[in-house]
């Protein structure tokens, strides 16, 4: 059965929604920037190193963000690390 959402839960859902949308934009940013990941029909489980493709795309996207910033860093008014700062932690 469906339960009703109380006022506190509704407020939390409303506040967290903006953060969730920003995080989802991050996934979309990776997908749009590196089209290889968007070709899902070309990526077959067991025949393509999908995790390597995605991890590489995320690394390159993060490096790009260090150099240029992105919508998420602007939304939260945060300066991305420099490329040097980011790479020294890797």
N, C-alpha and C positions, 0 to 999 in steps of 0.2 A: 504494500500500500504506500501511497505517497504521503510524506509527512510535510507539514507546513514549515516554512523557514521562519524562524523567529527574527525579531528586529536586529539583534546583534549579529546573527549570521548573514542577514541581508546586507548590513552595513559592511561587514568584512568582505563579502563577495563583490560588492561595488568597488571597494578600495583596492582589492587585489586584482581586479579585472584589468586596470591600466598596466600593471606590472606584467601580467600574463601576456597581454597583447604585445608589449615591448619585447618580451622574450621570444614570442612566436615570430616577430619581425626578424629577430636574429637568425632563426632557422631559415626563413625565407631569403634573407640576405645571402647566406651561404649558398643556397640553391640557385639563386639568380646570378651570383657572381661567377660560379663555376658550373657551367651547363652540363658537364659530364655527369654530375649527380642528378640532373633533371631528367636524363634519359633512362627512366626506370625500365622501359621495355628492353633496353640494351644490356641492363645489369641483371644477370641471372644468378640467383643464390647457388653457391657451390661451384660456379664457373667464373665468377668475377670477384676480385678482392674488394668487396663493397666497403668494409670497415676502413681499409687503407685509403680508398678514394675519399670517403667522408672525412676521415681524420686529416688528410692532406688539405682538403678544402677548408676545414675549420682553421688549421694552422695558417694557411695563406690569407684567409679572411681576417684573422686576428692581426696578422702583420700589416695588412692593408689598413685596418682600423687604427693601428698605432700611428700610421703615417697620415691618415686623412680624417680620423674620427668617423662617427656614424650616427644614425638616428637615435640609437639607444643611449650613447654617451651624451648626446645633446638633451635628451628627455630628462635624464637624471643629473644634468649639469656636472658631469664628471669628465676630467681630462683623461684620455687613454694614456697608458704608459708609453714612453718612447720605445722605439723598436729595440734599442739596446737593453732597456730595462726588461722588456718582455722576453727577449731571447736569453738573457742571463739566467732566468729561472727555468729554462728548458733543459 
